[in-house]
Amino acid sequence: MDRKTPIITLLTDFGLKDEFVGVMKGAIASIATRAHVIDISHNITSHNIMQAALTLYSAFKYFPKGSTHVIVVDPGVGGKRKIICLKAAGHYFIAPDNGVLSLVIKHEKMEEIYAVTNEEYFLAPVSETFHGRDIFAPVSAHLSKGIDVSCLGERLRLEDLATLDLPVATFSSDGKLTGQIISIDHFGNLITNIDRNMFGQLAPKEGAKDLVIHIANRKIRGISQSYNTVSIGAPVAIFGSKNLLEISLNQSDAGAYFKARVGETVTVEMS
């Protein structure tokens, strides 16, 4: 890596109540004093690998190439799961091999993949429960200082990696588009796996107002351009910043309103 100010991002489910995030930053700073550490989020729901995968994929491309992204959503810590370093799209990703990189693997060009096993770059002794401090943080720091990724361990093949069974939106024979809620954000917006491209196959732009979205035995008519096209507290369907269909309430919580959960079905059809 040749960046004058290396960038390391952190994405975890640690929250901010305890010392875990600060300790990881301290471990990085002790090795790479010039690295710029940026928090993506530490509020991933505990052990929610799918949510972390979506958050990572939505965020990483807004950082400069050469950035190192550290993902510690790791319910298998201390077990047999591997830790991997993957280079894709000019970025480095250090993560548990538990599927959290599934969206990166699916959509981006893979360059290199290595197991992280070289203890020369770990803190000692290595805790069984805090690999974020003892492995992920120091390895990212050494990587930001310019070591070659091949120094970390043996090379892996793409087919060696664990991936999530990602839900895919589908068209039925009667022309309906069926997807599901894959995440609920801080505001209660229901984020689906229906992307703008699939949506365009169902209806041209001028026909968006004639669509009906079905969720939790309720209907929303049409796709809006902004939240304030409806009154406060009213439901609205919109394509959010991830280019995915979202079900929202203007200035309120759609998750609570619809009593919806991740995995719930969302259907779109012409009226």
Backbone bond lengths (Angstrom), bond angles and torsions (degrees), N, CA, C in turn:
res aa  C-N    CA-C-N  psi(-1)  N-CA   C-N-CA  omega(-1)  CA-C   N-CA-C  phi
1 M - - - 1.466 - - 1.520 109.38 -
2 D 1.314 115.58 139.59 1.452 118.38 -173.82 1.523 113.18 -123.81
3 R 1.325 116.70 17.75 1.457 118.87 179.77 1.523 110.04 -72.09
4 K 1.341 116.57 136.79 1.462 120.47 179.18 1.521 110.94 -66.02
5 T 1.326 116.47 -38.48 1.465 120.76 174.86 1.520 107.62 -120.39
6 P 1.322 118.10 94.64 1.463 120.41 -177.20 1.527 111.07 -62.22
7 I 1.315 115.77 142.91 1.462 121.45 178.61 1.519 109.26 -110.89
8 I 1.322 115.35 129.59 1.462 122.77 174.89 1.522 107.20 -123.16
9 T 1.330 117.82 125.64 1.462 120.60 176.24 1.525 109.83 -105.81
10 L 1.323 114.85 152.94 1.466 121.38 179.48 1.524 110.03 -123.05
11 L 1.313 116.03 131.22 1.458 122.99 175.72 1.524 107.32 -134.32
12 T 1.344 116.67 114.80 1.461 120.57 -175.51 1.525 110.92 -142.12
13 D 1.323 114.63 172.82 1.468 121.32 171.31 1.524 110.52 -109.60
14 F 1.331 116.99 25.31 1.467 121.93 -174.84 1.525 113.64 -76.05
15 G 1.332 118.24 -23.13 1.459 119.73 -169.54 1.520 109.62 68.31
16 L 1.332 116.15 -172.64 1.468 120.53 -178.24 1.526 112.75 -121.44
17 K 1.324 117.27 6.55 1.464 120.43 -179.05 1.524 111.53 -69.74
18 D 1.325 116.10 -39.71 1.465 121.11 -175.74 1.526 110.56 -99.73
19 E 1.318 114.78 -178.06 1.467 120.46 -173.08 1.519 113.95 -85.76
20 F 1.327 119.03 -0.58 1.461 121.59 -166.99 1.528 113.77 -58.47
21 V 1.324 116.87 -47.03 1.468 119.97 -178.18 1.522 110.44 -64.91
22 G 1.318 116.67 -45.81 1.461 120.27 179.89 1.513 112.58 -61.52
23 V 1.333 116.46 -38.30 1.464 120.24 179.16 1.527 110.62 -66.72
24 M 1.329 117.66 -40.06 1.466 119.77 176.04 1.523 111.10 -60.23
25 K 1.330 116.06 -42.79 1.465 119.44 178.88 1.525 110.95 -64.71
26 G 1.330 116.24 -37.49 1.454 119.66 177.29 1.515 111.86 -63.96
27 A 1.342 116.66 -41.04 1.462 120.62 178.33 1.523 111.12 -62.91
28 I 1.322 116.32 -39.45 1.470 120.04 177.60 1.520 110.47 -65.87
29 A 1.340 116.26 -47.27 1.467 120.64 -176.63 1.522 112.27 -63.88
30 S 1.323 117.26 -29.21 1.463 120.67 179.86 1.526 112.16 -68.75
31 I 1.326 116.21 -21.75 1.461 121.21 -178.09 1.522 111.55 -106.92
32 A 1.323 116.50 -44.89 1.470 121.77 -175.42 1.525 108.56 -119.18
33 T 1.318 116.38 85.19 1.465 120.97 -172.73 1.519 112.60 -66.43
34 R 1.330 117.58 -22.27 1.461 120.21 -176.25 1.525 112.90 -97.57
35 A 1.308 117.20 -3.34 1.461 119.76 -178.08 1.526 110.71 -69.39
36 H 1.320 115.59 142.11 1.462 122.47 176.69 1.523 107.31 -101.43
37 V 1.329 116.49 111.61 1.464 121.61 -176.07 1.526 109.24 -97.05
38 I 1.323 116.22 125.71 1.466 122.31 -176.48 1.526 109.09 -122.36
39 D 1.320 116.06 132.00 1.466 121.33 177.43 1.525 109.93 -83.96
40 I 1.325 117.04 123.53 1.468 119.83 168.67 1.525 108.72 -81.59
41 S 1.320 116.60 -55.44 1.470 121.24 173.66 1.523 108.67 -167.88
42 H 1.333 114.69 148.59 1.463 120.53 171.07 1.529 110.06 -122.68
43 N 1.331 115.77 16.02 1.459 120.92 -177.14 1.520 112.98 -112.27
44 I 1.323 116.95 23.44 1.457 119.05 169.75 1.533 108.13 -59.31
45 T 1.326 116.93 136.40 1.460 119.87 176.46 1.530 109.30 -55.82
46 S 1.314 116.36 136.19 1.466 120.65 -174.83 1.527 112.19 -48.44
47 H 1.325 115.53 125.79 1.468 124.15 174.57 1.530 113.49 68.48
48 N 1.329 118.97 12.60 1.472 121.01 -175.65 1.528 109.64 -88.91
49 I 1.312 115.42 89.63 1.460 121.20 -175.43 1.526 111.13 -66.42
50 M 1.321 117.58 -40.31 1.467 120.32 179.96 1.528 111.30 -61.58
51 Q 1.316 117.54 -44.80 1.465 120.96 178.96 1.521 110.36 -61.35
52 A 1.321 116.66 -41.58 1.461 120.15 178.57 1.520 111.29 -64.53
53 A 1.335 117.12 -40.77 1.464 120.98 179.18 1.520 111.06 -61.37
54 L 1.331 116.81 -42.95 1.461 121.02 179.45 1.520 111.16 -67.35
55 T 1.326 117.02 -43.08 1.463 121.00 179.58 1.521 110.69 -62.18
56 L 1.316 116.43 -45.74 1.463 120.39 179.11 1.518 111.35 -59.71
57 Y 1.323 116.38 -48.52 1.465 119.04 -175.99 1.527 111.64 -66.27
58 S 1.316 116.70 -31.36 1.464 120.45 178.43 1.520 112.30 -73.04
59 A 1.343 116.96 -22.43 1.465 120.53 -170.88 1.517 115.11 -105.25
60 F 1.325 118.64 -38.22 1.472 119.49 -163.75 1.513 113.61 -62.48
61 K 1.329 117.60 -32.26 1.467 120.54 -173.80 1.527 112.55 -70.13
62 Y 1.331 117.45 -10.12 1.471 120.70 177.92 1.526 112.35 -90.43
63 F 1.321 116.90 4.44 1.463 121.81 174.97 1.524 109.43 -104.63
64 P 1.327 117.16 156.18 1.468 119.56 -179.00 1.529 111.62 -64.16
65 K 1.320 115.20 149.61 1.456 118.96 173.27 1.522 109.18 -60.40
66 G 1.315 115.87 145.15 1.458 121.31 -174.31 1.509 112.93 96.33
67 S 1.347 117.20 -9.44 1.469 120.56 177.36 1.529 110.16 -67.53
68 T 1.324 115.05 151.82 1.462 121.90 176.39 1.522 108.66 -111.42
69 H 1.320 117.10 124.64 1.461 122.47 -177.01 1.530 109.28 -109.65
70 V 1.320 115.44 120.44 1.465 122.08 -177.84 1.524 108.31 -104.47
71 I 1.319 116.56 121.22 1.460 121.52 -177.87 1.522 108.48 -118.04
72 V 1.322 116.43 116.59 1.465 120.79 178.75 1.528 108.61 -122.98
73 V 1.306 115.22 76.25 1.464 123.51 166.13 1.518 102.64 -120.27
74 D 1.315 115.79 96.41 1.462 121.28 -155.38 1.526 112.10 -139.87
75 P 1.347 116.92 67.93 1.465 118.09 -179.21 1.525 113.73 -62.72
76 G 1.333 118.00 -16.30 1.458 121.19 179.64 1.513 114.11 -95.15
77 V 1.348 117.58 15.26 1.467 120.65 -177.21 1.528 110.81 -54.09
78 G 1.330 115.10 136.02 1.452 120.24 179.50 1.511 114.32 85.00
79 G 1.353 116.80 -7.74 1.459 120.78 179.66 1.516 112.04 -94.95
80 K 1.329 115.70 -151.17 1.463 120.89 -174.17 1.526 113.20 -89.52
81 R 1.311 118.34 -5.30 1.462 119.25 -178.03 1.526 109.93 -63.45
82 K 1.330 115.67 147.11 1.461 120.52 178.36 1.519 109.93 -81.75
83 I 1.320 115.74 159.79 1.462 122.09 162.89 1.517 105.72 -106.51
84 I 1.325 116.40 135.32 1.457 119.99 -174.77 1.521 111.09 -126.96
85 C 1.314 114.71 155.37 1.461 122.15 169.84 1.517 106.80 -122.16
86 L 1.293 115.73 119.61 1.460 122.33 -175.68 1.522 108.68 -119.61
87 K 1.316 116.66 134.93 1.457 120.88 173.24 1.521 108.48 -109.08
88 A 1.323 115.96 125.19 1.461 121.75 -179.67 1.519 108.70 -149.73
89 A 1.320 116.28 140.57 1.464 122.20 177.37 1.522 112.18 53.77
90 G 1.335 116.87 29.74 1.459 120.83 178.93 1.508 114.79 81.04
91 H 1.330 117.90 5.61 1.462 123.27 179.86 1.525 109.70 -114.70
92 Y 1.338 115.66 155.50 1.461 122.16 175.44 1.526 108.94 -107.96
93 F 1.326 115.91 138.33 1.462 121.79 179.59 1.525 108.48 -127.67
94 I 1.323 116.60 123.13 1.461 121.74 175.49 1.523 106.79 -111.78
95 A 1.324 116.41 119.81 1.462 119.71 -169.99 1.519 110.29 -156.53
96 P 1.332 116.53 160.07 1.462 119.16 168.79 1.526 109.26 -68.91
97 D 1.298 116.35 148.61 1.466 120.59 178.58 1.525 108.96 -84.90
98 N 1.333 114.91 72.80 1.467 120.32 -177.18 1.525 112.71 -129.81
99 G 1.325 116.84 13.67 1.456 120.38 179.58 1.510 114.44 99.06
100 V 1.325 118.48 -4.04 1.461 120.49 -176.65 1.531 111.92 -66.38
101 L 1.329 117.23 -18.27 1.468 120.74 177.43 1.530 112.26 -97.48
102 S 1.315 117.66 14.27 1.467 121.30 -173.67 1.521 113.47 -57.34
103 L 1.318 118.24 -43.22 1.463 120.33 -177.87 1.522 111.44 -71.28
104 V 1.317 116.83 -36.04 1.465 119.94 174.55 1.524 109.48 -62.84
105 I 1.316 116.78 -45.77 1.462 121.47 179.94 1.526 110.98 -62.53
106 K 1.322 116.86 -39.80 1.465 120.91 -176.60 1.520 112.42 -70.15
107 H 1.334 117.21 -37.71 1.463 119.56 -168.63 1.525 115.31 -109.38
108 E 1.319 118.58 -14.66 1.463 120.29 -173.97 1.531 111.29 -114.70
109 K 1.315 115.63 157.89 1.459 121.73 179.18 1.523 109.82 -77.23
110 M 1.333 115.76 122.46 1.456 120.81 179.15 1.532 109.96 -78.60
111 E 1.327 115.98 138.56 1.461 120.97 178.62 1.525 111.71 -113.04
112 E 1.330 117.66 -52.62 1.461 121.65 179.87 1.520 109.22 -148.26
113 I 1.336 116.17 147.35 1.461 121.45 176.09 1.525 108.08 -138.40
114 Y 1.324 116.17 127.81 1.464 120.72 179.64 1.525 110.22 -133.87
115 A 1.314 115.62 145.48 1.459 120.88 167.95 1.525 108.44 -73.25
116 V 1.319 116.42 143.77 1.469 121.08 177.99 1.526 107.19 -99.17
117 T 1.325 115.47 98.09 1.468 120.55 -175.30 1.523 113.81 -132.04
118 N 1.322 117.96 -10.50 1.466 120.82 -175.35 1.524 110.15 -77.17
119 E 1.325 116.23 104.90 1.461 121.42 -174.52 1.521 113.01 -68.00
120 E 1.318 117.32 -10.07 1.467 120.61 175.83 1.524 111.01 -58.52
121 Y 1.331 116.17 -27.25 1.463 120.66 -176.64 1.524 112.59 -103.07
122 F 1.326 118.39 10.87 1.460 122.94 178.37 1.529 109.65 -98.45
123 L 1.328 116.03 161.76 1.461 120.79 165.51 1.524 108.17 -85.16
124 A 1.311 115.96 144.28 1.466 120.13 -179.48 1.526 110.10 -119.75
125 P 1.334 116.77 142.69 1.463 126.86 -4.38 1.531 111.17 -77.56
126 V 1.325 116.75 155.89 1.463 121.16 -179.67 1.523 109.57 -85.95
127 S 1.328 115.79 121.84 1.464 121.23 176.77 1.527 110.03 -69.42
128 E 1.323 116.57 149.61 1.466 120.68 175.97 1.525 111.85 -76.66
129 T 1.336 116.83 -16.12 1.466 119.64 -173.31 1.520 114.41 -119.12
130 F 1.337 118.76 -4.34 1.467 119.84 -176.58 1.527 110.13 -134.85
131 H 1.325 115.35 63.23 1.460 120.17 176.53 1.523 111.55 -68.34
132 G 1.335 117.06 -21.35 1.462 119.70 175.29 1.513 111.56 -56.73
133 R 1.305 116.55 -42.75 1.468 122.06 179.32 1.520 112.20 -77.28
134 D 1.332 116.14 -44.30 1.463 120.40 -166.79 1.527 114.14 -91.86
135 I 1.336 117.49 -19.48 1.470 120.25 -179.30 1.527 111.56 -125.15
136 F 1.331 117.39 -59.56 1.463 119.97 -174.33 1.530 112.06 -58.85
137 A 1.329 117.07 -49.85 1.468 120.44 -176.24 1.525 112.30 -64.41
138 P 1.337 119.80 -53.01 1.464 118.39 -178.87 1.524 113.24 -65.21
139 V 1.319 117.82 -36.03 1.469 119.55 178.34 1.525 110.43 -63.57
140 S 1.331 116.99 -42.99 1.470 119.24 178.10 1.520 110.95 -63.05
141 A 1.318 116.94 -37.15 1.464 120.67 179.29 1.527 111.20 -65.33
142 H 1.323 116.90 -45.85 1.463 120.19 178.47 1.527 110.81 -63.96
143 L 1.322 116.70 -39.59 1.463 120.08 178.63 1.523 110.62 -62.63
144 S 1.336 116.38 -39.93 1.464 120.12 -179.86 1.519 112.25 -67.64
145 K 1.337 116.34 -21.12 1.468 120.50 178.79 1.527 112.48 -86.54
146 G 1.332 116.21 -4.10 1.452 117.65 171.00 1.506 117.57 114.41
147 I 1.346 118.96 2.81 1.466 117.00 177.14 1.529 109.02 -65.37
148 D 1.311 116.06 151.00 1.454 119.67 177.69 1.524 109.29 -76.52
149 V 1.324 115.67 140.88 1.459 120.07 -176.81 1.527 111.46 -59.15
150 S 1.322 117.41 -26.06 1.466 120.92 -179.89 1.525 112.53 -66.91
151 C 1.334 117.03 -15.72 1.469 120.64 178.30 1.526 112.53 -72.78
152 L 1.321 117.18 -14.16 1.461 120.31 -171.56 1.519 113.82 -79.43
153 G 1.332 117.57 -25.12 1.459 119.96 -177.30 1.505 111.21 164.06
154 E 1.330 115.71 -163.76 1.460 119.96 -176.50 1.523 111.43 -76.44
155 R 1.336 114.26 150.87 1.457 119.83 178.40 1.532 109.56 -73.06
156 L 1.328 116.01 142.22 1.457 122.10 179.51 1.518 110.19 -115.97
157 R 1.322 115.26 158.89 1.459 121.42 173.16 1.533 109.00 -97.25
158 L 1.314 115.23 155.10 1.459 119.59 179.90 1.522 110.91 -57.34
159 E 1.324 116.53 -38.94 1.465 119.94 -178.13 1.520 112.81 -70.73
160 D 1.330 117.33 -9.01 1.466 120.92 176.53 1.528 112.42 -78.55
161 L 1.334 117.07 -15.07 1.460 120.78 -170.21 1.523 112.12 -89.38
162 A 1.322 115.31 148.21 1.463 121.38 173.60 1.523 109.26 -76.65
163 T 1.322 116.81 139.25 1.461 121.18 176.03 1.521 109.44 -133.54
164 L 1.314 115.17 153.07 1.456 121.18 177.97 1.521 110.20 -80.45
165 D 1.302 115.66 153.15 1.460 121.42 172.02 1.529 106.89 -82.64
166 L 1.328 115.60 88.76 1.460 120.63 -172.76 1.526 110.70 -73.41
167 P 1.325 117.93 128.29 1.465 120.22 177.87 1.523 111.00 -68.31
168 V 1.321 116.27 137.29 1.464 121.85 -176.87 1.521 108.81 -119.99
169 A 1.326 116.67 131.58 1.460 120.95 175.08 1.526 109.36 -70.35
170 T 1.331 116.89 144.90 1.465 120.95 -174.96 1.526 111.28 -136.08
171 F 1.337 114.66 155.91 1.453 121.78 172.66 1.521 109.09 -96.91
172 S 1.323 116.51 138.77 1.460 120.97 175.59 1.525 109.39 -95.25
173 S 1.326 116.83 170.08 1.465 121.16 -177.39 1.523 112.60 -63.49
174 D 1.322 117.51 -24.33 1.469 120.22 179.11 1.525 112.62 -91.56
175 G 1.344 116.75 10.26 1.460 120.37 173.05 1.509 115.43 90.02
176 K 1.321 118.33 3.25 1.462 120.33 178.35 1.531 110.21 -79.90
177 L 1.316 115.11 146.35 1.458 121.99 176.18 1.526 107.80 -106.05
178 T 1.317 116.66 120.28 1.461 121.03 -176.19 1.519 110.34 -118.34
179 G 1.323 115.60 126.18 1.453 121.99 176.35 1.509 109.35 -133.92
180 Q 1.310 116.10 -159.71 1.456 119.79 179.32 1.518 110.71 -152.20
181 I 1.319 115.23 162.73 1.465 120.99 175.16 1.526 108.04 -73.90
182 I 1.326 116.19 126.52 1.465 119.57 179.37 1.524 112.45 -110.96
183 S 1.333 116.95 -11.73 1.468 119.34 178.91 1.523 109.24 -163.26
184 I 1.319 115.89 152.78 1.468 122.37 173.66 1.516 106.51 -126.78
185 D 1.327 116.78 119.76 1.462 118.89 -172.97 1.531 112.43 -86.72
186 H 1.320 115.04 -176.96 1.466 122.34 -175.62 1.522 112.48 -57.20
187 F 1.332 117.43 -31.71 1.460 121.62 -177.84 1.526 112.42 -87.30
188 G 1.327 116.99 -2.79 1.456 120.03 -177.15 1.510 113.58 87.39
189 N 1.340 118.02 9.35 1.458 120.95 176.01 1.523 109.77 -69.10
190 L 1.323 116.45 135.94 1.462 122.17 -179.17 1.522 108.34 -94.38
191 I 1.314 116.79 110.20 1.458 121.87 -175.92 1.519 108.48 -95.67
192 T 1.324 116.70 125.82 1.461 121.59 -177.58 1.528 110.97 -102.60
193 N 1.321 115.24 173.76 1.465 120.41 175.73 1.524 112.14 -96.46
194 I 1.318 117.01 19.10 1.469 122.03 176.80 1.518 108.22 -92.68
195 D 1.333 116.62 111.27 1.460 118.65 -177.74 1.525 111.04 -93.18
196 R 1.304 114.85 169.61 1.461 121.00 -174.13 1.531 111.90 -62.77
197 N 1.330 117.34 -35.12 1.460 120.14 -178.99 1.522 111.52 -65.86
198 M 1.324 117.26 -44.51 1.464 120.20 177.63 1.520 110.55 -63.71
199 F 1.308 114.54 -39.19 1.457 119.86 -179.51 1.523 110.52 -61.32
200 G 1.345 115.91 -39.18 1.457 120.42 -179.80 1.512 113.14 -64.04
201 Q 1.338 117.20 -24.91 1.460 120.41 176.98 1.526 111.66 -72.72
202 L 1.322 115.92 -24.27 1.461 120.38 -178.44 1.517 111.70 -83.04
203 A 1.331 115.98 -38.90 1.466 119.66 -176.49 1.515 109.81 -152.51
204 P 1.333 117.28 135.59 1.462 119.19 173.09 1.518 109.81 -65.47
205 K 1.320 115.84 164.89 1.465 120.56 -175.89 1.520 111.96 -53.45
206 E 1.348 115.18 -40.59 1.462 117.71 -176.41 1.529 112.31 -71.58
207 G 1.352 116.77 -12.94 1.452 119.25 179.67 1.510 114.06 -98.70
208 A 1.322 116.83 4.50 1.465 120.18 -175.32 1.522 112.35 -60.08
209 K 1.329 116.54 -31.72 1.469 119.46 -177.99 1.523 111.96 -71.24
210 D 1.337 117.06 -15.80 1.463 121.08 -178.37 1.523 113.05 -93.16
211 L 1.316 116.61 2.39 1.455 120.46 -179.61 1.526 111.65 -84.51
212 V 1.315 115.04 151.80 1.463 121.28 175.52 1.524 108.08 -124.67
213 I 1.327 115.73 128.25 1.460 121.90 177.92 1.522 107.92 -104.77
214 H 1.324 116.58 126.29 1.460 122.08 -179.99 1.523 109.09 -105.86
215 I 1.326 116.34 128.49 1.457 121.54 176.58 1.520 108.87 -152.52
216 A 1.311 116.58 130.42 1.468 122.88 176.07 1.528 111.90 49.77
217 N 1.339 116.52 46.86 1.467 123.06 178.22 1.522 113.16 62.03
218 R 1.316 116.95 23.27 1.460 121.97 175.37 1.521 109.21 -125.57
219 K 1.330 115.22 161.97 1.458 120.77 -179.23 1.525 110.58 -123.03
220 I 1.316 114.96 142.91 1.463 121.55 170.29 1.518 106.50 -124.43
221 R 1.309 116.89 129.54 1.463 120.46 -177.86 1.526 110.75 -100.41
222 G 1.324 114.78 126.03 1.456 120.87 173.98 1.519 114.04 82.00
223 I 1.329 114.24 163.20 1.456 122.78 176.26 1.521 107.97 -109.38
224 S 1.304 117.12 129.27 1.464 122.00 -177.93 1.521 110.89 -98.54
225 Q 1.320 115.66 159.20 1.457 122.04 178.39 1.526 112.14 -89.95
226 S 1.336 116.61 -20.99 1.462 120.16 -179.44 1.523 108.89 -155.19
227 Y 1.327 115.86 164.27 1.461 120.86 -178.01 1.525 111.99 -65.42
228 N 1.327 116.28 -35.83 1.467 118.95 -172.02 1.522 113.84 -81.82
229 T 1.340 117.22 13.36 1.462 119.08 172.06 1.527 111.24 -77.75
230 V 1.340 116.58 -8.92 1.463 121.06 175.82 1.523 108.34 -122.59
231 S 1.302 116.33 165.23 1.460 120.35 -179.55 1.526 110.53 -70.87
232 I 1.326 116.28 159.96 1.465 121.21 179.48 1.529 109.80 -58.76
233 G 1.319 115.86 130.27 1.456 121.62 179.85 1.511 114.74 89.17
234 A 1.343 116.96 -3.16 1.462 120.33 -179.44 1.530 110.62 -91.60
235 P 1.331 117.68 148.53 1.465 120.41 178.65 1.521 111.86 -73.62
236 V 1.322 115.10 151.00 1.457 121.07 -178.75 1.527 108.29 -150.52
237 A 1.323 116.26 142.70 1.466 122.12 174.14 1.520 107.85 -106.21
238 I 1.327 116.13 134.13 1.458 120.44 -172.48 1.529 108.59 -153.20
239 F 1.318 116.96 151.93 1.457 119.78 170.17 1.519 107.80 -90.20
240 G 1.334 115.80 118.06 1.456 121.18 -176.00 1.511 112.78 -85.34
241 S 1.309 115.79 -168.01 1.464 122.01 -174.76 1.525 112.96 -67.18
242 K 1.328 118.07 -17.55 1.463 121.64 177.28 1.523 111.91 -87.20
243 N 1.354 117.21 0.83 1.462 122.88 -174.91 1.525 112.10 63.74
244 L 1.320 115.94 26.94 1.452 122.65 175.78 1.525 109.39 -114.39
245 L 1.319 116.30 147.82 1.456 120.76 178.13 1.521 109.93 -65.11
246 E 1.323 116.19 129.23 1.458 122.20 178.18 1.525 109.69 -121.51
247 I 1.306 115.18 142.96 1.459 122.18 172.31 1.521 106.66 -106.04
248 S 1.320 116.31 121.85 1.464 120.82 -173.09 1.517 110.31 -132.18
249 L 1.325 114.53 169.63 1.458 122.73 167.38 1.517 106.76 -120.76
250 N 1.310 116.92 131.89 1.459 119.70 179.64 1.529 109.56 -62.11
251 Q 1.340 115.16 112.39 1.466 123.68 178.21 1.533 112.84 60.99
252 S 1.342 115.69 30.69 1.459 119.10 177.49 1.529 109.15 -151.04
253 D 1.324 116.94 -173.39 1.459 123.69 -169.47 1.524 110.68 -107.10
254 A 1.331 116.60 105.97 1.460 120.55 -178.70 1.525 111.55 -68.84
255 G 1.329 116.85 -32.86 1.456 119.46 179.17 1.514 111.80 -59.82
256 A 1.333 116.01 -44.10 1.461 120.42 179.03 1.527 111.07 -71.09
257 Y 1.322 116.46 -40.03 1.465 121.32 -177.33 1.530 111.19 -62.60
258 F 1.327 116.41 -47.30 1.461 120.62 -177.68 1.530 112.66 -87.96
259 K 1.342 116.18 -6.10 1.469 120.57 -174.11 1.531 109.99 50.98
260 A 1.319 114.74 43.65 1.461 121.42 -172.77 1.521 111.37 -93.81
261 R 1.308 114.96 154.40 1.457 122.33 177.87 1.525 110.04 -130.05
262 V 1.319 115.28 159.19 1.459 119.79 172.80 1.524 108.66 -58.40
263 G 1.324 115.98 134.91 1.457 121.85 -177.99 1.513 113.61 99.98
264 E 1.338 117.35 -12.49 1.462 119.97 -179.40 1.523 110.75 -69.74
265 T 1.328 115.75 143.03 1.463 122.05 -175.33 1.523 111.82 -75.66
266 V 1.328 114.81 140.98 1.463 123.16 173.15 1.525 106.88 -127.69
267 T 1.335 116.60 128.26 1.462 121.24 -178.49 1.523 109.97 -121.31
268 V 1.331 115.55 139.40 1.462 121.27 179.60 1.524 108.09 -124.62
269 E 1.340 116.47 134.54 1.462 120.79 178.01 1.519 109.92 -149.51
270 M 1.319 115.44 162.26 1.456 120.13 174.42 1.525 108.72 -75.41
271 S 1.333 115.54 142.19 1.469 119.27 -179.56 1.519 110.55 -79.50
